[in-house]
Each structure stands twice: as structure tokens, then as C-alpha cells.
């Protein structure tokens, strides 16, 4: 039986702490959350909404750097360019 649990931004710490998930699965889920936030932005999104998503995205990248420092640091570096 396959149970599809949908995780969101508020579940970042929970995802990092999962013992049964591989590093790859944790990072994939964090990327899924990140892309979901960005795909929900539209041309009608306010500057405040866009900034909020960017701030959450940075938090996700910091979480990724706890799992894989090299990948996380590269993501944060690219965001700051």
C-alpha cells in the first residue's frame, strides 16, 4: 500500500529528522516543496508574496545544507548572486 503524504514548508525540520529516508529522498522532498511554492506565484503575486517565498526558499536551502553541505551552500550562493 502506498500512502502519499504531502509535506509543506512547516515540515522542513521533520523531514530532516526522518531516519528511514535516504539523503536523496529528503533533498528531493525539500526541492518539491520549494518548487511548489514558486509555481504558486503568478503574475498577479505581490512583491511581498514573492519576498516571502524567497525567504522560505532560503530556509529550505539552509535545511538542505544540513543534509548535504556542498549542495546547500551552492544553492545559497546562487541565490545571493
Secondary structure, 3 states (H helix, E strand, C coil): CCCCCCCCHHHHHHHHHCCCCCHHHHHHHHHHHHHHHHHCCCCCCCHHHHHHHHHHHHHHHHHHHHHCHHHHHHHHHHHHC
